[in-house]
Amino acid sequence: MPGFVKTPADEKKWQKAKKIVKEQNNVNFSDFKDEDWAFANYLFHNMKKGNTSVEFKLDQDIVLGDMLVKSGSVIEVMSNVETWD
């Protein structure tokens, strides 16, 4: 667990951030690359700030479900509730 995860509430947000990355990139935690951890870190810190959605710009093509998302696209990740819980 990273040093910035200090409370049970932080741990819950960290687990949620990792789950989002795992599901979006279709990769096991043990196979996370640096960019997967960086994205989880980014999501976690936005959750801590209270942001209910975050946007990021892709630097490579990715496949989400049956859809190809091209490099340069902006994707918004949203929480179901305002606290990311």
Secondary structure, DSSP 8 states (H G I E B T S, - for coil): --TT--SHHHHHHHHHHHHHHHHHHT--GGG--HHHHHHHHHHHHHHHHT-SEEEEE-SS-EEETTEEE-TT-EEEEE-SSTT--
